[in-house]
Amino acid sequence: MMKISTPEAACADVLKLVADPTRLYILRLLAAGPKVVKEINAGLAIGQNLLSHHLKTLKESGFLLSERRGKSIAYSLAPGIYDKRRDALELGCCKLTFAR
C-alpha cells in the first residue's frame, strides 16, 4: 500500500520527532547556543549511544548542524529553526513556543 503524503502527515511526522522529551530538551538547550556533546549530556544522564541516536535523528531531520572542535563535536540549531524573539522553534508546519 502506498503512503499518501499530505501536509498534515508531514506535520505529524515533525511533531512526533519533537514529542520525545530527550529531543525536545536538546532543542531547547541548543536554543541558548552551540554545545558539545558532553555539555548536552550533562543534563540528561543517558548513555552516550542513546544521545548519539537522538542527535543523529535531529541532524538528519534538518534541525541540527554539527562541527568538529578538536576531539569533540559541537551541535547547534540549523538557521531558521529558532525564533529568539518569540522563544519558539520553527517546525515548518507550526511553531512551538516555550513557556517562560
N, CA, C and O of each residue as an XYZ file, in Angstrom:
400
protein
N       0.835     -1.170      0.000
C       0.000      0.000      0.000
C       0.889      1.246      0.000
O       1.834      1.339      0.784
N       0.592      2.176     -0.859
C       1.369      3.405     -0.989
C       0.915      4.421      0.056
O      -0.281      4.663      0.221
N       1.870      5.006      0.751
C       1.564      6.022      1.744
C       1.319      7.348      1.035
O       2.140      7.791      0.232
N       0.203      7.969      1.330
C      -0.139      9.253      0.727
C       0.464     10.355      1.592
O       0.238     10.414      2.801
N       1.227     11.215      0.952
C       1.863     12.312      1.668
C       0.988     13.556      1.579
O       0.648     14.015      0.488
N       0.635     14.081      2.714
C      -0.132     15.323      2.794
C       0.618     16.281      3.714
O       1.484     15.857      4.479
N       0.292     17.559      3.643
C       0.933     18.498      4.570
C       0.657     18.108      6.032
O       1.516     18.279      6.898
N      -0.524     17.594      6.290
C      -0.863     17.184      7.651
C      -0.017     16.000      8.110
O       0.412     15.951      9.262
N       0.221     15.049      7.213
C       1.054     13.886      7.546
C       2.495     14.319      7.798
O       3.137     13.827      8.726
N       3.003     15.231      6.982
C       4.361     15.730      7.170
C       4.480     16.466      8.501
O       5.474     16.317      9.210
N       3.472     17.254      8.835
C       3.467     17.980     10.101
C       3.427     16.999     11.269
O       4.132     17.188     12.260
N       2.616     15.966     11.163
C       2.519     14.958     12.223
C       3.870     14.279     12.432
O       4.243     13.986     13.568
N       4.603     14.026     11.355
C       5.926     13.415     11.474
C       6.897     14.328     12.242
O       7.667     13.859     13.080
N       6.851     15.616     11.950
C       7.712     16.573     12.646
C       7.326     16.647     14.123
O       8.195     16.675     14.995
N       6.038     16.677     14.398
C       5.584     16.743     15.786
C       5.974     15.487     16.565
O       6.309     15.571     17.747
N       5.931     14.325     15.909
C       6.380     13.083     16.554
C       7.862     13.173     16.904
O       8.292     12.716     17.964
N       8.625     13.763     16.008
C      10.071     13.898     16.216
C      10.370     14.725     17.462
O      11.215     14.338     18.269
N       9.697     15.846     17.628
C       9.978     16.720     18.768
C       9.175     16.348     20.011
O       9.385     16.936     21.073
N       8.273     15.398     19.902
C       7.480     14.972     21.064
C       8.305     14.161     22.049
O       7.912     14.020     23.207
N       9.439     13.626     21.616
C      10.304     12.874     22.512
C      10.939     13.851     23.505
O      11.547     14.837     23.087
N      10.809     13.598     24.811
C      11.349     14.539     25.807
C      12.848     14.797     25.679
O      13.298     15.918     25.919
N      13.618     13.798     25.312
C      15.067     13.984     25.160
C      15.359     14.909     23.995
O      16.183     15.816     24.115
N      14.694     14.693     22.871
C      14.928     15.546     21.705
C      14.472     16.970     21.977
O      15.139     17.923     21.574
N      13.351     17.121     22.650
C      12.858     18.454     22.973
C      13.832     19.160     23.914
O      14.083     20.356     23.763
N      14.373     18.437     24.870
C      15.383     19.002     25.780
C      16.596     19.482     24.982
O      17.092     20.586     25.208
N      17.067     18.660     24.056
C      18.237     19.020     23.247
C      17.960     20.296     22.445
O      18.794     21.201     22.411
N      16.808     20.367     21.810
C      16.470     21.555     21.017
C      16.389     22.788     21.900
O      16.881     23.855     21.534
N      15.767     22.641     23.064
C      15.634     23.771     23.988
C      17.009     24.220     24.491
O      17.280     25.418     24.575
N      17.862     23.274     24.818
C      19.213     23.577     25.297
C      20.028     24.314     24.228
O      20.720     25.288     24.524
N      19.934     23.837     22.989
C      20.714     24.438     21.905
C      20.162     25.795     21.458
O      20.829     26.524     20.724
N      18.955     26.130     21.898
C      18.410     27.457     21.595
C      19.269     28.534     22.257
O      19.306     29.675     21.795
N      19.962     28.169     23.344
C      20.837     29.114     24.037
C      22.191     29.252     23.351
O      22.951     30.171     23.657
N      22.498     28.345     22.425
C      23.764     28.413     21.706
C      24.385     27.046     21.546
O      23.930     26.084     22.165
N      25.416     26.940     20.724
C      26.056     25.649     20.452
C      26.606     25.007     21.725
O      27.046     25.693     22.647
N      26.569     23.689     21.750
C      27.085     22.913     22.878
C      27.802     21.680     22.346
O      27.423     21.124     21.315
N      28.844     21.258     23.062
C      29.490     19.993     22.729
C      28.689     18.866     23.386
O      27.888     19.098     24.291
N      28.922     17.655     22.914
C      28.148     16.502     23.364
C      28.178     16.358     24.884
O      27.153     16.061     25.497
N      29.328     16.562     25.487
C      29.452     16.430     26.945
C      28.531     17.408     27.664
O      27.921     17.055     28.673
N      28.425     18.633     27.153
C      27.533     19.637     27.756
C      26.069     19.247     27.592
O      25.261     19.440     28.499
N      25.740     18.702     26.437
C      24.360     18.281     26.181
C      23.979     17.152     27.136
O      22.889     17.152     27.708
N      24.883     16.200     27.300
C      24.574     15.029     28.112
C      24.590     15.323     29.608
O      24.034     14.544     30.383
N      25.206     16.413     30.036
C      25.290     16.740     31.460
C      23.910     16.818     32.110
O      23.742     16.390     33.252
N      22.938     17.350     31.407
C      21.593     17.484     31.962
C      20.692     16.303     31.685
O      19.550     16.269     32.145
N      21.184     15.340     30.943
C      20.346     14.195     30.568
C      20.674     12.924     31.337
O      19.775     12.180     31.731
N      21.942     12.679     31.545
C      22.387     11.451     32.211
C      21.842     10.206     31.514
O      21.272      9.321     32.151
N      22.029     10.155     30.192
C      21.675      8.964     29.421
C      22.952      8.420     28.791
O      23.974      9.106     28.759
N      22.895      7.220     28.303
C      24.061      6.621     27.672
C      24.482      7.385     26.429
O      23.655      7.968     25.728
N      25.781      7.370     26.169
C      26.336      8.056     25.001
C      25.712      7.564     23.709
O      25.452      8.355     22.803
N      25.467      6.251     23.616
C      24.885      5.695     22.387
C      23.463      6.203     22.163
O      23.074      6.459     21.023
N      22.688      6.351     23.227
C      21.325      6.857     23.085
C      21.331      8.338     22.713
O      20.538      8.780     21.882
N      22.227      9.099     23.332
C      22.343     10.513     22.976
C      22.753     10.661     21.512
O      22.206     11.497     20.792
N      23.707      9.855     21.078
C      24.145      9.896     19.677
C      22.992      9.607     18.731
O      22.874     10.234     17.678
N      22.148      8.666     19.101
C      20.972      8.332     18.272
C      20.056      9.552     18.145
O      19.615      9.884     17.045
N      19.770     10.218     19.264
C      18.886     11.397     19.221
C      19.511     12.528     18.412
O      18.822     13.178     17.625
N      20.807     12.769     18.596
C      21.480     13.831     17.841
C      21.477     13.528     16.347
O      21.249     14.419     15.529
N      21.730     12.276     15.993
C      21.720     11.874     14.588
C      20.333     12.073     13.976
O      20.207     12.575     12.859
N      19.304     11.679     14.706
C      17.926     11.829     14.216
C      17.592     13.293     13.982
O      17.018     13.642     12.950
N      17.947     14.155     14.931
C      17.670     15.588     14.778
C      18.484     16.206     13.643
O      17.995     17.079     12.926
N      19.710     15.756     13.485
C      20.556     16.276     12.402
C      20.016     15.840     11.041
O      19.918     16.656     10.124
N      19.667     14.566     10.904
C      19.136     14.060      9.630
C      17.806     14.717      9.279
O      17.448     14.799      8.105
N      17.076     15.182     10.281
C      15.794     15.846     10.048
C      15.960     17.328      9.736
O      14.981     18.025      9.466
N      17.208     17.810      9.773
C      17.468     19.200      9.411
C      17.389     20.188     10.560
O      17.463     21.396     10.337
N      17.241     19.702     11.786
C      17.150     20.600     12.928
C      18.514     21.040     13.451
O      18.642     22.140     13.989
N      19.533     20.197     13.301
C      20.841     20.486     13.875
C      21.950     20.529     12.833
O      21.861     19.923     11.765
N      22.996     21.271     13.184
C      24.257     21.273     12.452
C      25.324     20.780     13.428
O      25.183     20.939     14.640
N      26.371     20.194     12.905
C      27.461     19.755     13.772
C      28.783     20.271     13.221
O      28.939     20.502     12.022
N      29.737     20.443     14.149
C      31.057     20.948     13.790
C      32.070     20.310     14.736
O      31.872     20.283     15.950
N      33.139     19.806     14.170
C      34.187     19.203     14.998
C      34.991     20.313     15.669
O      35.406     21.281     15.032
N      35.197     20.141     16.975
C      36.018     21.059     17.764
C      37.061     20.222     18.495
O      36.827     19.764     19.613
N      38.198     20.027     17.864
C      39.228     19.159     18.433
C      38.727     17.726     18.479
O      38.396     17.143     17.446
N      38.673     17.164     19.670
C      38.190     15.793     19.825
C      36.681     15.728     20.035
O      36.104     14.640     20.052
N      36.045     16.874     20.193
C      34.608     16.927     20.463
C      33.830     17.356     19.217
O      34.388     17.886     18.257
N      32.538     17.108     19.273
C      31.634     17.586     18.230
C      30.653     18.543     18.887
O      30.017     18.206     19.885
N      30.535     19.741     18.320
C      29.594     20.739     18.817
C      28.356     20.727     17.932
O      28.450     20.613     16.710
N      27.209     20.846     18.561
C      25.938     20.891     17.839
C      25.301     22.252     18.034
O      25.437     22.878     19.085
N      24.608     22.694     17.008
C      23.865     23.952     17.070
C      22.585     23.778     16.269
O      22.466     22.871     15.446
N      21.639     24.659     16.523
C      20.402     24.628     15.745
C      20.676     25.131     14.332
O      21.451     26.068     14.138
N      20.050     24.517     13.371
C      20.172     24.962     11.981
C      19.557     26.360     11.858
O      18.634     26.697     12.599
N      20.065     27.168     10.930
C      19.497     28.504     10.733
C      17.997     28.427     10.469
O      17.524     27.549      9.747
N      17.259     29.360     11.063
C      15.821     29.437     10.844
C      14.989     28.533     11.742
O      13.760     28.578     11.685
N      15.627     27.721     12.562
C      14.884     26.804     13.431
C      14.381     27.506     14.687
O      13.297     27.193     15.181
N      15.155     28.446     15.201
C      14.795     29.090     16.466
C      14.500     30.566     16.267
O      15.302     31.295     15.683
N      13.343     31.003     16.756
C      12.944     32.408     16.740
C      13.205     32.956     18.145
O      12.386     32.785     19.047
N      14.342     33.609     18.319
C      14.756     34.088     19.639
C      13.769     35.098     20.209
O      13.489     35.090     21.408
N      13.252     35.949     19.370
C      12.328     36.987     19.815
C      11.085     36.393     20.480
O      10.575     36.928     21.464
N      10.611     35.283     19.925
C       9.400     34.637     20.451
C       9.703     33.426     21.325
O       8.784     32.815     21.871
N      10.992     33.069     21.466
C      11.412     31.866     22.189
C      10.619     30.666     21.669
O       9.949     29.957     22.420
N      10.727     30.469     20.343
C       9.936     29.430     19.685
C      10.765     28.685     18.648
O      11.660     29.248     18.018
N      10.448     27.420     18.488
C      11.045     26.612     17.430
C      10.157     26.683     16.206
O       8.943     26.504     16.306
N      10.748     26.942     15.054
C      10.024     26.956     13.789
C      10.087     25.551     13.217
O      11.145     25.111     12.767
N       8.973     24.850     13.230
C       8.939     23.455     12.797
C       8.548     23.281     11.332
O       8.488     22.155     10.838
N       8.288     24.362     10.649
C       7.904     24.266      9.244
C       6.394     24.328      9.087
O       5.870     25.162      8.349
N       5.707     23.450      9.781
C       4.245     23.414      9.709
C       3.606     24.228     10.825
O       2.441     24.617     10.735
N       4.369     24.478     11.867
C       3.871     25.231     13.015
C       5.047     25.715     13.843
O       6.198     25.378     13.567
N       4.747     26.507     14.860
C       5.780     26.978     15.780
C       5.491     26.408     17.155
O       4.339     26.303     17.576
N       6.556     26.044     17.842
C       6.467     25.546     19.199
C       7.057     26.608     20.103
O       8.266     26.838     20.088
N       6.201     27.264     20.902
C       6.640     28.328     21.779
C       6.853     27.752     23.170
O       6.032     26.982     23.668
N       7.964     28.133     23.793
C       8.271     27.648     25.128
C       7.636     28.562     26.171
O       7.617     29.784     26.018
N       7.118     27.951     27.228
C       6.562     28.727     28.342
C       7.703     29.451     29.034
O       8.795     28.903     29.175
N       7.466     30.627     29.448
C       8.503     31.415     30.125
C       8.396     31.270     31.618
O       9.186     31.861     32.354
